[in-house]
Each structure stands twice: as C-alpha cells, then as structure tokens.
Amino acid sequence: MGHAGMAAAAVRYLRSADAPPVQALPRPVLRCVGEDERAPVPQAEFRRVLGNFASGVAVVTAPATATDPEVTDALEGAAPAGFACQSFSSLSLDPPLVAFMVGRTSTTWPRIARAGVFCVNVLSAGQGELCRAFAMSGTDKFAGVTYDAAPVSGSPRLAGTLAWIDCTIHAVHTGGDHLIVVGRVDALGASAGDEAPLLFHKGRFL
C-alpha cells in the first residue's frame, strides 16, 4: 500500500464508528539547550520578529461528526467545527496538496481529525470580526454566520470569502508544539470580485 493508500485508510478509520476519540496532545516540553547553557530565543522576541512577516488569514472548518464526544444533545450534534488560521499554505501541484498548522493543544483539531475532511475559507479584508469570532474558544463560532456546504466534504463554506478549498486529510506530521496537517484538494473556487485579502501583520489586521 502506497502513501496515498495509507492516508486514505487512516481517513476511513477516523471517520468510522470504531475509531477511538482523538484527544488533543499535551503541550510538549521542548528544550534545545541544557539548564546551564545560554537560554534559547525568548518567545516574546520570536513573536516580535516573526510578526514582521505578513500573512493571509483563513478559517478552517469541518462538518459535525456523530461520534464527537463533546456532543451532549441533538442541537449540539448539528454544530460544525472551525478555527481561525494564519498558517495556511499551498504545498504541491501534483498531486494538489495544501497544508495548515494547528496547536497540539487545540480543542477544535480533534473534531476536524474525526471528520477526516476540512474546508479552508480564505478571508477578505472586511472579515476581521469573523476571524476574531473563530479565534475564540468556548463560544458558538457559527452563530449568525452565513454558510453552505462545500461540495465534496460538506464542510461549512463561509459566505463572502475570497476563496474556498475543499480537502480530505492526507497526512499529519508533528512540528514542535504544533501539528502540520496536509490536505488533498478535492474541489475549490474563488470569488468573482476584486476584494482585497485580510492580512495579519505585527499583531493586527491590515
């Protein structure tokens, strides 16, 4: 079985009723130097310097799954998952692959993993408040949000975005305190307008 076949089998297992709940991994203890050596790059300085790199902003969504252990009633069972993401990127043309990074302690990622699919919604310049809503935890992120179903995965496709990319999870790799999620593109589309993108730079939207 090749890499693609193994990934497909993993996705089928994640979507099956026999798959165990996917738990968020604890934040790992990462040390590059010993206790008696020079301290690594301070996190605040790392954030400050890397903040000079302007990035686009997206919302990654996934459909609700019947096996979600967080579901306590029928109404919650209809709720999809989603989170704001700065780390989305195209990865490969042949086959068509994209990638995003998510914190290993994210409470939304296990729900996306169980679905086995996701949709990347590329936000436009006027969607800063929408992005902030999806960056919060413990709230109904989809309250008042207009969306329809992406054609292949059924993941929420948010209204007013610049583009959408409908994907199946292809592979997941560890990367320090984050996971690198690779998705195989099944369908995609873009707005016919000329709206500007939502950008994030030095801690604020542009």
ChimeraX commands (.cxc) that place a marker at each C-alpha (Angstrom):
marker #1 position 0.00,0.00,0.00 radius 0.5
marker #1 position 1.47,3.35,-1.04 radius 0.5
marker #1 position 1.50,6.59,0.95 radius 0.5
marker #1 position -1.78,7.79,-0.54 radius 0.5
marker #1 position -3.40,4.44,0.19 radius 0.5
marker #1 position -2.28,4.51,3.80 radius 0.5
marker #1 position -3.57,8.06,4.20 radius 0.5
marker #1 position -6.92,7.08,2.69 radius 0.5
marker #1 position -7.16,4.11,5.05 radius 0.5
marker #1 position -6.36,6.35,8.01 radius 0.5
marker #1 position -9.06,8.79,6.99 radius 0.5
marker #1 position -11.61,5.98,6.60 radius 0.5
marker #1 position -10.70,4.75,10.07 radius 0.5
marker #1 position -11.01,8.23,11.55 radius 0.5
marker #1 position -14.48,8.51,10.05 radius 0.5
marker #1 position -15.62,5.05,11.18 radius 0.5
marker #1 position -17.67,4.36,14.30 radius 0.5
marker #1 position -14.85,2.12,15.61 radius 0.5
marker #1 position -12.30,4.92,15.75 radius 0.5
marker #1 position -11.43,5.98,19.31 radius 0.5
marker #1 position -11.88,9.64,20.28 radius 0.5
marker #1 position -8.96,11.79,19.14 radius 0.5
marker #1 position -7.51,13.60,22.13 radius 0.5
marker #1 position -5.56,16.84,21.96 radius 0.5
marker #1 position -1.93,16.13,22.73 radius 0.5
marker #1 position -0.40,17.84,25.79 radius 0.5
marker #1 position 1.98,20.69,25.14 radius 0.5
marker #1 position 5.39,19.04,24.80 radius 0.5
marker #1 position 8.40,20.09,26.85 radius 0.5
marker #1 position 10.90,21.28,24.25 radius 0.5
marker #1 position 14.46,22.20,25.18 radius 0.5
marker #1 position 17.24,22.93,22.71 radius 0.5
marker #1 position 19.90,23.69,25.34 radius 0.5
marker #1 position 20.81,22.40,28.77 radius 0.5
marker #1 position 19.89,24.13,32.01 radius 0.5
marker #1 position 23.42,25.50,32.37 radius 0.5
marker #1 position 23.64,26.81,28.79 radius 0.5
marker #1 position 22.57,30.05,27.18 radius 0.5
marker #1 position 18.79,30.40,27.05 radius 0.5
marker #1 position 17.09,29.80,23.69 radius 0.5
marker #1 position 15.45,32.63,21.76 radius 0.5
marker #1 position 12.87,34.25,24.08 radius 0.5
marker #1 position 9.31,33.56,22.98 radius 0.5
marker #1 position 8.39,37.25,23.09 radius 0.5
marker #1 position 11.28,38.11,20.78 radius 0.5
marker #1 position 10.40,35.22,18.48 radius 0.5
marker #1 position 6.84,36.52,18.18 radius 0.5
marker #1 position 8.00,40.13,17.66 radius 0.5
marker #1 position 10.42,39.33,14.87 radius 0.5
marker #1 position 8.23,36.77,13.08 radius 0.5
marker #1 position 5.34,39.22,13.31 radius 0.5
marker #1 position 7.06,41.23,10.57 radius 0.5
marker #1 position 6.01,38.54,8.11 radius 0.5
marker #1 position 2.56,39.49,6.84 radius 0.5
marker #1 position 0.25,36.53,6.30 radius 0.5
marker #1 position -3.15,35.91,4.88 radius 0.5
marker #1 position -5.90,34.70,7.20 radius 0.5
marker #1 position -8.29,31.79,6.75 radius 0.5
marker #1 position -10.93,29.89,8.69 radius 0.5
marker #1 position -10.60,26.11,8.59 radius 0.5
marker #1 position -13.95,24.34,9.01 radius 0.5
marker #1 position -15.21,20.77,9.22 radius 0.5
marker #1 position -18.66,19.18,9.39 radius 0.5
marker #1 position -20.08,17.85,12.64 radius 0.5
marker #1 position -19.47,14.19,13.37 radius 0.5
marker #1 position -21.89,11.87,15.14 radius 0.5
marker #1 position -19.06,10.39,17.21 radius 0.5
marker #1 position -18.00,13.74,18.68 radius 0.5
marker #1 position -17.72,13.10,22.46 radius 0.5
marker #1 position -18.44,16.78,23.09 radius 0.5
marker #1 position -21.95,16.35,21.71 radius 0.5
marker #1 position -24.49,16.32,24.54 radius 0.5
marker #1 position -27.75,16.83,22.67 radius 0.5
marker #1 position -29.19,16.84,19.17 radius 0.5
marker #1 position -28.74,20.60,18.74 radius 0.5
marker #1 position -25.02,20.47,19.56 radius 0.5
marker #1 position -24.70,17.44,17.33 radius 0.5
marker #1 position -25.54,19.68,14.37 radius 0.5
marker #1 position -22.68,22.06,15.15 radius 0.5
marker #1 position -19.67,22.03,12.82 radius 0.5
marker #1 position -16.11,22.87,13.85 radius 0.5
marker #1 position -13.89,25.77,12.84 radius 0.5
marker #1 position -10.92,27.89,13.85 radius 0.5
marker #1 position -9.01,30.93,12.58 radius 0.5
marker #1 position -5.73,30.05,10.89 radius 0.5
marker #1 position -2.73,32.15,9.80 radius 0.5
marker #1 position -0.57,29.23,8.79 radius 0.5
marker #1 position -2.34,28.02,5.65 radius 0.5
marker #1 position -0.22,27.41,2.56 radius 0.5
marker #1 position -0.28,25.68,-0.80 radius 0.5
marker #1 position 2.07,22.70,-0.80 radius 0.5
marker #1 position 2.02,20.67,-4.00 radius 0.5
marker #1 position 0.65,20.98,-7.52 radius 0.5
marker #1 position 0.82,17.30,-8.45 radius 0.5
marker #1 position -0.97,15.96,-6.52 radius 0.5
marker #1 position -2.83,19.09,-5.39 radius 0.5
marker #1 position -1.98,19.46,-1.69 radius 0.5
marker #1 position -2.33,22.26,0.85 radius 0.5
marker #1 position -1.22,22.49,4.47 radius 0.5
marker #1 position -2.03,24.28,7.69 radius 0.5
marker #1 position -0.56,24.22,11.18 radius 0.5
marker #1 position -2.59,23.84,14.37 radius 0.5
marker #1 position -1.53,23.81,18.02 radius 0.5
marker #1 position -1.28,20.35,19.57 radius 0.5
marker #1 position -3.46,21.55,22.47 radius 0.5
marker #1 position -6.23,22.83,20.17 radius 0.5
marker #1 position -9.70,21.63,21.19 radius 0.5
marker #1 position -11.00,22.11,17.63 radius 0.5
marker #1 position -8.42,19.96,15.87 radius 0.5
marker #1 position -9.68,16.61,17.28 radius 0.5
marker #1 position -13.11,17.36,15.81 radius 0.5
marker #1 position -11.57,18.08,12.39 radius 0.5
marker #1 position -9.48,14.91,12.66 radius 0.5
marker #1 position -12.59,12.84,13.40 radius 0.5
marker #1 position -14.33,14.31,10.35 radius 0.5
marker #1 position -11.34,13.43,8.16 radius 0.5
marker #1 position -12.09,16.40,5.91 radius 0.5
marker #1 position -11.94,20.20,6.04 radius 0.5
marker #1 position -12.56,23.37,4.04 radius 0.5
marker #1 position -10.19,26.35,4.03 radius 0.5
marker #1 position -12.06,29.66,3.77 radius 0.5
marker #1 position -9.73,32.49,2.66 radius 0.5
marker #1 position -11.00,35.69,4.31 radius 0.5
marker #1 position -11.49,39.06,2.65 radius 0.5
marker #1 position -10.41,42.42,4.08 radius 0.5
marker #1 position -13.82,43.12,5.61 radius 0.5
marker #1 position -13.99,39.88,7.61 radius 0.5
marker #1 position -11.80,40.80,10.57 radius 0.5
marker #1 position -14.63,40.39,13.08 radius 0.5
marker #1 position -15.48,37.00,11.62 radius 0.5
marker #1 position -11.87,35.97,12.10 radius 0.5
marker #1 position -11.89,37.15,15.73 radius 0.5
marker #1 position -15.04,35.12,16.38 radius 0.5
marker #1 position -13.39,31.95,15.09 radius 0.5
marker #1 position -10.26,32.66,17.14 radius 0.5
marker #1 position -12.23,32.45,20.41 radius 0.5
marker #1 position -12.77,29.31,22.46 radius 0.5
marker #1 position -15.88,28.19,24.30 radius 0.5
marker #1 position -18.35,30.06,22.09 radius 0.5
marker #1 position -20.76,29.17,19.30 radius 0.5
marker #1 position -18.50,30.29,16.47 radius 0.5
marker #1 position -21.15,29.76,13.81 radius 0.5
marker #1 position -23.86,31.85,15.47 radius 0.5
marker #1 position -25.14,34.34,12.90 radius 0.5
marker #1 position -22.63,33.16,10.27 radius 0.5
marker #1 position -23.93,32.51,6.76 radius 0.5
marker #1 position -22.53,29.40,5.08 radius 0.5
marker #1 position -23.39,26.49,2.87 radius 0.5
marker #1 position -21.86,23.03,2.41 radius 0.5
marker #1 position -18.66,22.56,0.43 radius 0.5
marker #1 position -19.42,20.23,-2.49 radius 0.5
marker #1 position -17.28,17.20,-1.53 radius 0.5
marker #1 position -16.68,17.26,2.23 radius 0.5
marker #1 position -19.85,19.04,3.35 radius 0.5
marker #1 position -17.69,21.34,5.48 radius 0.5
marker #1 position -19.01,24.87,6.07 radius 0.5
marker #1 position -18.17,27.18,3.17 radius 0.5
marker #1 position -18.43,30.68,4.60 radius 0.5
marker #1 position -20.17,33.46,2.68 radius 0.5
marker #1 position -18.18,36.47,1.47 radius 0.5
marker #1 position -14.77,34.83,1.38 radius 0.5
marker #1 position -12.19,35.27,-1.38 radius 0.5
marker #1 position -11.73,31.56,-1.98 radius 0.5
marker #1 position -12.51,28.11,-0.60 radius 0.5
marker #1 position -10.54,24.87,-0.79 radius 0.5
marker #1 position -12.36,21.61,-0.01 radius 0.5
marker #1 position -9.99,18.89,1.23 radius 0.5
marker #1 position -9.53,15.40,2.60 radius 0.5
marker #1 position -6.89,14.89,5.30 radius 0.5
marker #1 position -3.87,13.37,3.55 radius 0.5
marker #1 position -1.23,13.27,6.31 radius 0.5
marker #1 position -0.43,14.74,9.74 radius 0.5
marker #1 position 3.12,15.45,10.93 radius 0.5
marker #1 position 4.47,16.75,14.23 radius 0.5
marker #1 position 6.25,20.09,14.31 radius 0.5
marker #1 position 7.25,21.08,17.84 radius 0.5
marker #1 position 4.18,22.27,19.73 radius 0.5
marker #1 position 2.10,22.23,16.52 radius 0.5
marker #1 position 0.81,19.67,14.04 radius 0.5
marker #1 position 1.33,20.04,10.30 radius 0.5
marker #1 position -1.86,18.94,8.57 radius 0.5
marker #1 position -1.67,18.13,4.86 radius 0.5
marker #1 position -4.88,18.07,2.85 radius 0.5
marker #1 position -5.56,16.70,-0.62 radius 0.5
marker #1 position -7.68,19.16,-2.59 radius 0.5
marker #1 position -10.96,17.70,-3.86 radius 0.5
marker #1 position -12.63,20.93,-5.04 radius 0.5
marker #1 position -12.01,24.66,-4.90 radius 0.5
marker #1 position -13.29,28.00,-6.08 radius 0.5
marker #1 position -12.76,31.76,-5.85 radius 0.5
marker #1 position -14.88,34.88,-5.71 radius 0.5
marker #1 position -15.55,36.65,-8.98 radius 0.5
marker #1 position -14.98,40.04,-7.34 radius 0.5
marker #1 position -11.81,42.01,-6.74 radius 0.5
marker #1 position -11.94,42.25,-2.93 radius 0.5
marker #1 position -8.68,42.67,-1.05 radius 0.5
marker #1 position -7.49,39.89,1.28 radius 0.5
marker #1 position -7.48,40.05,5.06 radius 0.5
marker #1 position -3.84,40.31,6.19 radius 0.5
marker #1 position -2.28,39.96,9.63 radius 0.5
marker #1 position 0.88,41.93,10.42 radius 0.5
marker #1 position 2.54,42.82,13.72 radius 0.5
marker #1 position -0.43,41.67,15.77 radius 0.5
marker #1 position -3.17,43.45,13.84 radius 0.5
marker #1 position -5.30,43.13,10.71 radius 0.5
marker #1 position -4.49,45.18,7.63 radius 0.5
marker link #1:1,2 radius 0.2
marker link #1:2,3 radius 0.2
marker link #1:3,4 radius 0.2
marker link #1:4,5 radius 0.2
marker link #1:5,6 radius 0.2
marker link #1:6,7 radius 0.2
marker link #1:7,8 radius 0.2
marker link #1:8,9 radius 0.2
marker link #1:9,10 radius 0.2
marker link #1:10,11 radius 0.2
marker link #1:11,12 radius 0.2
marker link #1:12,13 radius 0.2
marker link #1:13,14 radius 0.2
marker link #1:14,15 radius 0.2
marker link #1:15,16 radius 0.2
marker link #1:16,17 radius 0.2
marker link #1:17,18 radius 0.2
marker link #1:18,19 radius 0.2
marker link #1:19,20 radius 0.2
marker link #1:20,21 radius 0.2
marker link #1:21,22 radius 0.2
marker link #1:22,23 radius 0.2
marker link #1:23,24 radius 0.2
marker link #1:24,25 radius 0.2
marker link #1:25,26 radius 0.2
marker link #1:26,27 radius 0.2
marker link #1:27,28 radius 0.2
marker link #1:28,29 radius 0.2
marker link #1:29,30 radius 0.2
marker link #1:30,31 radius 0.2
marker link #1:31,32 radius 0.2
marker link #1:32,33 radius 0.2
marker link #1:33,34 radius 0.2
marker link #1:34,35 radius 0.2
marker link #1:35,36 radius 0.2
marker link #1:36,37 radius 0.2
marker link #1:37,38 radius 0.2
marker link #1:38,39 radius 0.2
marker link #1:39,40 radius 0.2
marker link #1:40,41 radius 0.2
marker link #1:41,42 radius 0.2
marker link #1:42,43 radius 0.2
marker link #1:43,44 radius 0.2
marker link #1:44,45 radius 0.2
marker link #1:45,46 radius 0.2
marker link #1:46,47 radius 0.2
marker link #1:47,48 radius 0.2
marker link #1:48,49 radius 0.2
marker link #1:49,50 radius 0.2
marker link #1:50,51 radius 0.2
marker link #1:51,52 radius 0.2
marker link #1:52,53 radius 0.2
marker link #1:53,54 radius 0.2
marker link #1:54,55 radius 0.2
marker link #1:55,56 radius 0.2
marker link #1:56,57 radius 0.2
marker link #1:57,58 radius 0.2
marker link #1:58,59 radius 0.2
marker link #1:59,60 radius 0.2
marker link #1:60,61 radius 0.2
marker link #1:61,62 radius 0.2
marker link #1:62,63 radius 0.2
marker link #1:63,64 radius 0.2
marker link #1:64,65 radius 0.2
marker link #1:65,66 radius 0.2
marker link #1:66,67 radius 0.2
marker link #1:67,68 radius 0.2
marker link #1:68,69 radius 0.2
marker link #1:69,70 radius 0.2
marker link #1:70,71 radius 0.2
marker link #1:71,72 radius 0.2
marker link #1:72,73 radius 0.2
marker link #1:73,74 radius 0.2
marker link #1:74,75 radius 0.2
marker link #1:75,76 radius 0.2
marker link #1:76,77 radius 0.2
marker link #1:77,78 radius 0.2
marker link #1:78,79 radius 0.2
marker link #1:79,80 radius 0.2
marker link #1:80,81 radius 0.2
marker link #1:81,82 radius 0.2
marker link #1:82,83 radius 0.2
marker link #1:83,84 radius 0.2
marker link #1:84,85 radius 0.2
marker link #1:85,86 radius 0.2
marker link #1:86,87 radius 0.2
marker link #1:87,88 radius 0.2
marker link #1:88,89 radius 0.2
marker link #1:89,90 radius 0.2
marker link #1:90,91 radius 0.2
marker link #1:91,92 radius 0.2
marker link #1:92,93 radius 0.2
marker link #1:93,94 radius 0.2
marker link #1:94,95 radius 0.2
marker link #1:95,96 radius 0.2
marker link #1:96,97 radius 0.2
marker link #1:97,98 radius 0.2
marker link #1:98,99 radius 0.2
marker link #1:99,100 radius 0.2
marker link #1:100,101 radius 0.2
marker link #1:101,102 radius 0.2
marker link #1:102,103 radius 0.2
marker link #1:103,104 radius 0.2
marker link #1:104,105 radius 0.2
marker link #1:105,106 radius 0.2
marker link #1:106,107 radius 0.2
marker link #1:107,108 radius 0.2
marker link #1:108,109 radius 0.2
marker link #1:109,110 radius 0.2
marker link #1:110,111 radius 0.2
marker link #1:111,112 radius 0.2
marker link #1:112,113 radius 0.2
marker link #1:113,114 radius 0.2
marker link #1:114,115 radius 0.2
marker link #1:115,116 radius 0.2
marker link #1:116,117 radius 0.2
marker link #1:117,118 radius 0.2
marker link #1:118,119 radius 0.2
marker link #1:119,120 radius 0.2
marker link #1:120,121 radius 0.2
marker link #1:121,122 radius 0.2
marker link #1:122,123 radius 0.2
marker link #1:123,124 radius 0.2
marker link #1:124,125 radius 0.2
marker link #1:125,126 radius 0.2
marker link #1:126,127 radius 0.2
marker link #1:127,128 radius 0.2
marker link #1:128,129 radius 0.2
marker link #1:129,130 radius 0.2
marker link #1:130,131 radius 0.2
marker link #1:131,132 radius 0.2
marker link #1:132,133 radius 0.2
marker link #1:133,134 radius 0.2
marker link #1:134,135 radius 0.2
marker link #1:135,136 radius 0.2
marker link #1:136,137 radius 0.2
marker link #1:137,138 radius 0.2
marker link #1:138,139 radius 0.2
marker link #1:139,140 radius 0.2
marker link #1:140,141 radius 0.2
marker link #1:141,142 radius 0.2
marker link #1:142,143 radius 0.2
marker link #1:143,144 radius 0.2
marker link #1:144,145 radius 0.2
marker link #1:145,146 radius 0.2
marker link #1:146,147 radius 0.2
marker link #1:147,148 radius 0.2
marker link #1:148,149 radius 0.2
marker link #1:149,150 radius 0.2
marker link #1:150,151 radius 0.2
marker link #1:151,152 radius 0.2
marker link #1:152,153 radius 0.2
marker link #1:153,154 radius 0.2
marker link #1:154,155 radius 0.2
marker link #1:155,156 radius 0.2
marker link #1:156,157 radius 0.2
marker link #1:157,158 radius 0.2
marker link #1:158,159 radius 0.2
marker link #1:159,160 radius 0.2
marker link #1:160,161 radius 0.2
marker link #1:161,162 radius 0.2
marker link #1:162,163 radius 0.2
marker link #1:163,164 radius 0.2
marker link #1:164,165 radius 0.2
marker link #1:165,166 radius 0.2
marker link #1:166,167 radius 0.2
marker link #1:167,168 radius 0.2
marker link #1:168,169 radius 0.2
marker link #1:169,170 radius 0.2
marker link #1:170,171 radius 0.2
marker link #1:171,172 radius 0.2
marker link #1:172,173 radius 0.2
marker link #1:173,174 radius 0.2
marker link #1:174,175 radius 0.2
marker link #1:175,176 radius 0.2
marker link #1:176,177 radius 0.2
marker link #1:177,178 radius 0.2
marker link #1:178,179 radius 0.2
marker link #1:179,180 radius 0.2
marker link #1:180,181 radius 0.2
marker link #1:181,182 radius 0.2
marker link #1:182,183 radius 0.2
marker link #1:183,184 radius 0.2
marker link #1:184,185 radius 0.2
marker link #1:185,186 radius 0.2
marker link #1:186,187 radius 0.2
marker link #1:187,188 radius 0.2
marker link #1:188,189 radius 0.2
marker link #1:189,190 radius 0.2
marker link #1:190,191 radius 0.2
marker link #1:191,192 radius 0.2
marker link #1:192,193 radius 0.2
marker link #1:193,194 radius 0.2
marker link #1:194,195 radius 0.2
marker link #1:195,196 radius 0.2
marker link #1:196,197 radius 0.2
marker link #1:197,198 radius 0.2
marker link #1:198,199 radius 0.2
marker link #1:199,200 radius 0.2
marker link #1:200,201 radius 0.2
marker link #1:201,202 radius 0.2
marker link #1:202,203 radius 0.2
marker link #1:203,204 radius 0.2
marker link #1:204,205 radius 0.2
marker link #1:205,206 radius 0.2
view
